[in-house]
Amino acid sequence: MKKVLLSVLALLPLAICAQIQTGFYRVQNAGTSRFLSVIDNKSAGVVDLDVDIEMLRMLTGFEDTISFNPATVCYITHIGGSNCNLSGQDMDLYQRTSIYLQIFPYGVGTYRMGASSSQATRYLADDIDSPNPDSKMKGDQHWNFIPVDQSETGYFGVKPDIHTTNDNAYWATLYAGFGFTPSAETTKVYYVSSVKNGCAIIKPITGIVPKNSPVLVKCTGPQPSDNKLTLKNYDAAVAGNQLIGCFYNSNHYFDDDDGCYYEHRNRMDYKASTMRVLGTTADGKPAFVKTNIDYLPANKAYLDLTDSSSLPDVLPILTEEEYEEYITGIDELPAVTTAGKKVVYDLQGRRIAAPSKGLYIVNGKKIVIK
């Protein structure tokens, strides 16, 4: 069975300006109550207005799916008249197609979305419930544009990835196509400034977090509603950030109406040899750790140790102050070591026969091997 969740319809010419104002929105189908999400920025078989709808998915469940999913957040830019541009998740509709999305009223409080060329006008519809399978009027064309704000039905919040038992804290990584500031002062945002002696050193980000910035978030609480963000259209860069982000984890195969086969594959392989993702140490502290996943999850951040002098399985996450306290009293091992005659453990408590560069426990004492 074909698993196309959206349909584009050739109907009547477009109508009056929608007057959708520039800002962040979630786009919900009024008939099915499902939300549009952008899960890919690649094309397969796109010609003119034959829109590549496999880069979109429709989702349900605000609290347990939508509220913390960056893929459901779109930035609408009102160009003029009914012309708008839609962007999100590193995908810009106009840059990809040179065609503006046209949004205009369609019923009471709802809108229709479409695009025109010299050949046709096409409209977007959610075809989960087609009243007549033989009709070209498949699906529902009524759409709601819901502003992303602080309300119970419109907020965006961070869902924690881990719970650290040593201090009862909640942490997450986030990689989103929008800028933001935490809505609560107790929600903190960090970047990894360096990797030293087997530790990931973090620094706080003050002010607006720029879009497309992979970051580490110390959450206020265990629910997305505890960790609301105020979204900003802010384009800059965090200098010296060692984190890398991943927007997509999409792999979908489909046949079109003409029997042509396409593949959507936009995901990043996880490399256990060099990649570390958010986890915990053996004693319940935050860390970047080696794991056994096949692909990196969407909208998350990771550390790549390809250029690092050492490749520990677990890198404790420390602020600069915590790191200085952590290494206090460490002695530097002489250039010619006697490590082979001593009992050497790494920071995870594993005995090491031939230590390389890094921080170790030698005969019960912290030692830096350079």
Secondary structure, 3 states (H helix, E strand, C coil): CCCCCEEEEECCCCCCCCCCCCEEEEEEECCCCCEEEECCCCCCCCECCECCHHHEEEECCHHHHHCCCHHHCEEEEEEECCEEEEEECCEEHHHHHCCCEEEEECCCCCEEEEEECCCCEEEEEECCCCCCCCCCCCCECCEEEEECCCCCCCCEECCCCEEECCCCEEEEEECCCCEEEECCCCCEEEEEEEEECCEEEEEECCCCECCCCCEEEEECCCCHHHCEEEEECCCCCCCCCCEEEECCCEEEEEECCCCCEEEEEECCECCCCCEEEEEECCCCCEEEECCCCCECCCCEEEEECCCCCCCCCEEEEEEHHHHHHHCCCCEECCCCCCHHHCCEECCCCCECCCCCCEEEEECCEEEEEC
